[in-house]
Amino acid sequence: MNAQIYVNDNSTVSDVFTTAVGNDADAGTAAAPYATINFAISQAIGGETIYIDNGSYKRRVIVDKSLTLRGRRSDRPRRNRSCRNR
């Protein structure tokens, strides 16, 4: 299964994947995205894709399974010191 999971912060400014602000109590869809990347990762099954919309995400991200994370500018990969693979 290669499901799509969506994440958005508390703003829809410059968003390209979602149409609503995020809430971890939502379904993780484009219309009802999760609010945090780590929660989306915890809900994902290996092999799924998480779409992360434009915004501010201030927590350390821990990826502990095989996933694809795509951001608004996925054509420009960046490494952030606060991101870590396990």
Buried (B, 14 or more C-beta within 10 A) or exposed (E): EEEBBBBBBEEBEEBEBBBBBBBBEBEBBBEBBBBBBBBBBEBBEEEBBBBBBBBEBEEEBEBEEEBEBBBBEEEEEEEEEEEEEE
